[in-house]
Amino acid sequence: MQGLLRSLEAPSRRHLMGTDHLGRDLFSEVGTVAGVVASYSRGRVDDVVMRVAETLSSIPRSSLSC
């Protein structure tokens, strides 16, 4: 989601890698690129990206919030 009021924020618990000049979460954009690369490459690259995604999604949301 875009939000100009949140542009160029520093990394925080809410935005792990900060935000870009349009206020979009950079971590989400990196995840999208990783998903595209994994689906295009398949094989080992797909397996590694999927395991990382599964590991990150297994962390309870409450432990990441303030």
C-alpha positions as CSV (number, residue, x, y, z in Angstrom):
1,M,0.0,0.0,0.0
2,Q,1.2,3.4,-0.9
3,G,1.3,6.3,1.6
4,L,3.2,9.5,0.8
5,L,3.1,10.5,4.5
6,R,5.3,7.4,5.2
7,S,7.9,8.0,2.5
8,L,11.5,7.3,3.2
9,E,11.0,6.0,6.7
10,A,13.9,4.3,8.4
11,P,13.7,0.5,9.2
12,S,11.4,-0.3,12.1
13,R,9.3,-3.1,13.4
14,R,6.5,-2.1,11.1
15,H,8.7,-1.7,8.0
16,L,11.7,-4.1,8.4
17,M,13.6,-2.5,5.5
18,G,12.0,1.0,5.7
19,T,9.9,2.6,2.9
20,D,10.6,4.0,-0.5
21,H,9.9,7.5,-1.8
22,L,6.2,6.6,-2.3
23,G,5.8,5.1,1.2
24,R,5.7,1.4,0.1
25,D,7.3,-1.2,2.3
26,L,10.6,-2.3,0.8
27,F,10.5,-5.8,2.4
28,S,7.3,-6.6,0.6
29,E,8.9,-5.5,-2.7
30,V,11.9,-7.7,-2.1
31,G,9.5,-10.7,-1.4
32,T,7.7,-10.1,-4.6
33,V,11.0,-10.1,-6.6
34,A,12.1,-13.3,-4.8
35,G,8.8,-15.0,-5.7
36,V,9.1,-14.1,-9.3
37,V,12.7,-15.4,-9.5
38,A,11.7,-18.6,-7.7
39,S,8.9,-19.3,-10.0
40,Y,11.0,-18.6,-13.1
41,S,14.0,-20.6,-11.9
42,R,12.3,-23.6,-10.3
43,G,14.4,-26.4,-8.9
44,R,16.8,-25.6,-6.0
45,V,16.2,-21.8,-6.1
46,D,12.4,-22.4,-5.8
47,D,13.0,-24.8,-2.9
48,V,15.3,-22.4,-1.0
49,V,12.9,-19.4,-1.5
50,M,9.9,-21.5,-0.3
51,R,11.8,-22.7,2.8
52,V,12.7,-19.1,3.7
53,A,9.1,-18.0,3.2
54,E,7.8,-20.9,5.3
55,T,10.3,-20.1,8.1
56,L,9.3,-16.4,8.1
57,S,5.6,-17.2,8.1
58,S,6.0,-19.6,11.0
59,I,7.0,-16.7,13.3
60,P,4.0,-15.6,15.3
61,R,2.8,-12.1,14.3
62,S,2.6,-11.0,18.0
63,S,6.3,-11.4,18.4
64,L,7.0,-8.9,15.6
65,S,4.7,-6.1,16.7
66,C,5.6,-3.4,19.2
